[in-house]
Protein backbone atom coordinates (compact mmCIF):
# COMPACT_ATOMS: atom_id res chain seq x y z
CA UNK A 1 0.00 0.00 0.00
CA UNK A 2 1.28 3.44 -0.88
CA UNK A 3 1.80 6.19 1.66
CA UNK A 4 -1.29 8.34 2.00
CA UNK A 5 0.10 11.76 2.87
CA UNK A 6 0.05 14.01 -0.17
CA UNK A 7 -2.13 11.76 -2.31
CA UNK A 8 -5.12 13.20 -4.15
CA UNK A 9 -7.46 11.41 -1.74
CA UNK A 10 -5.68 12.90 1.25
CA UNK A 11 -5.81 16.35 -0.34
CA UNK A 12 -9.57 15.92 -0.91
CA UNK A 13 -10.04 14.92 2.73
CA UNK A 14 -8.11 17.97 3.93
CA UNK A 15 -10.11 20.28 1.63
CA UNK A 16 -13.36 18.69 2.82
CA UNK A 17 -12.47 19.24 6.49
CA UNK A 18 -11.40 22.84 5.90
CA UNK A 19 -14.66 23.48 4.06
CA UNK A 20 -16.68 22.01 6.93
CA UNK A 21 -14.76 24.02 9.55
CA UNK A 22 -15.23 27.25 7.64
CA UNK A 23 -18.92 26.50 7.01
CA UNK A 24 -19.32 26.06 10.77
CA UNK A 25 -17.81 29.52 11.24
CA UNK A 26 -14.91 28.21 13.29
CA UNK A 27 -11.28 29.22 13.32
CA UNK A 28 -8.58 26.61 13.73
CA UNK A 29 -8.31 27.69 17.36
CA UNK A 30 -12.07 27.31 17.90
CA UNK A 31 -12.00 23.81 16.43
CA UNK A 32 -8.96 22.84 18.48
CA UNK A 33 -10.69 23.98 21.67
CA UNK A 34 -13.79 21.94 20.83
CA UNK A 35 -11.83 18.73 20.23
CA UNK A 36 -9.33 19.18 23.03
CA UNK A 37 -6.27 19.70 20.84
CA UNK A 38 -3.84 22.53 20.15
CA UNK A 39 -4.32 24.89 17.21
CA UNK A 40 -1.05 23.55 15.80
CA UNK A 41 -2.65 20.08 15.59
CA UNK A 42 -5.42 21.51 13.39
CA UNK A 43 -2.87 23.47 11.35
CA UNK A 44 -0.80 20.33 10.68
CA UNK A 45 -3.95 18.46 9.70
CA UNK A 46 -5.12 21.21 7.36
CA UNK A 47 -1.71 21.64 5.76
CA UNK A 48 -1.58 17.93 4.96
CA UNK A 49 1.29 17.20 7.34
CA UNK A 50 -0.54 14.61 9.39
CA UNK A 51 -2.94 11.77 8.82
CA UNK A 52 -6.25 11.53 10.56
CA UNK A 53 -7.42 8.28 12.07
CA UNK A 54 -11.01 7.10 11.96
CA UNK A 55 -11.71 8.05 15.59
CA UNK A 56 -10.41 11.58 15.01
CA UNK A 57 -12.49 11.79 11.84
CA UNK A 58 -15.58 10.69 13.75
CA UNK A 59 -14.96 13.36 16.42
CA UNK A 60 -14.47 16.05 13.77
CA UNK A 61 -17.73 14.98 12.13
CA UNK A 62 -19.52 15.29 15.46
CA UNK A 63 -18.08 18.74 16.24
CA UNK A 64 -18.46 20.08 12.70
CA UNK A 65 -21.92 18.50 12.39
CA UNK A 66 -21.56 16.40 9.28
CA UNK A 67 -22.20 12.73 8.64
CA UNK A 68 -18.93 10.80 8.24
CA UNK A 69 -20.36 8.95 5.28
CA UNK A 70 -20.79 12.25 3.43
CA UNK A 71 -17.09 12.33 2.58
CA UNK A 72 -16.83 8.59 2.03
CA UNK A 73 -19.79 8.54 -0.37
CA UNK A 74 -18.49 11.53 -2.32
CA UNK A 75 -15.07 9.97 -2.91
CA UNK A 76 -15.98 6.50 -4.11
CA UNK A 77 -14.03 5.62 -7.19
C-alpha positions in Angstrom: 0.0 0.0 0.0 1.3 3.4 -0.9 1.8 6.2 1.7 -1.3 8.3 2.0 0.1 11.8 2.9 0.0 14.0 -0.2 -2.1 11.8 -2.3 -5.1 13.2 -4.2 -7.5 11.4 -1.7 -5.7 12.9 1.3 -5.8 16.4 -0.3 -9.6 15.9 -0.9 -10.0 14.9 2.7 -8.1 18.0 3.9 -10.1 20.3 1.6 -13.4 18.7 2.8 -12.5 19.2 6.5 -11.4 22.8 5.9 -14.7 23.5 4.1 -16.7 22.0 6.9 -14.8 24.0 9.5 -15.2 27.3 7.6 -18.9 26.5 7.0 -19.3 26.1 10.8 -17.8 29.5 11.2 -14.9 28.2 13.3 -11.3 29.2 13.3 -8.6 26.6 13.7 -8.3 27.7 17.4 -12.1 27.3 17.9 -12.0 23.8 16.4 -9.0 22.8 18.5 -10.7 24.0 21.7 -13.8 21.9 20.8 -11.8 18.7 20.2 -9.3 19.2 23.0 -6.3 19.7 20.8 -3.8 22.5 20.1 -4.3 24.9 17.2 -1.1 23.6 15.8 -2.7 20.1 15.6 -5.4 21.5 13.4 -2.9 23.5 11.3 -0.8 20.3 10.7 -3.9 18.5 9.7 -5.1 21.2 7.4 -1.7 21.6 5.8 -1.6 17.9 5.0 1.3 17.2 7.3 -0.5 14.6 9.4 -2.9 11.8 8.8 -6.3 11.5 10.6 -7.4 8.3 12.1 -11.0 7.1 12.0 -11.7 8.1 15.6 -10.4 11.6 15.0 -12.5 11.8 11.8 -15.6 10.7 13.8 -15.0 13.4 16.4 -14.5 16.1 13.8 -17.7 15.0 12.1 -19.5 15.3 15.5 -18.1 18.7 16.2 -18.5 20.1 12.7 -21.9 18.5 12.4 -21.6 16.4 9.3 -22.2 12.7 8.6 -18.9 10.8 8.2 -20.4 8.9 5.3 -20.8 12.2 3.4 -17.1 12.3 2.6 -16.8 8.6 2.0 -19.8 8.5 -0.4 -18.5 11.5 -2.3 -15.1 10.0 -2.9 -16.0 6.5 -4.1 -14.0 5.6 -7.2 
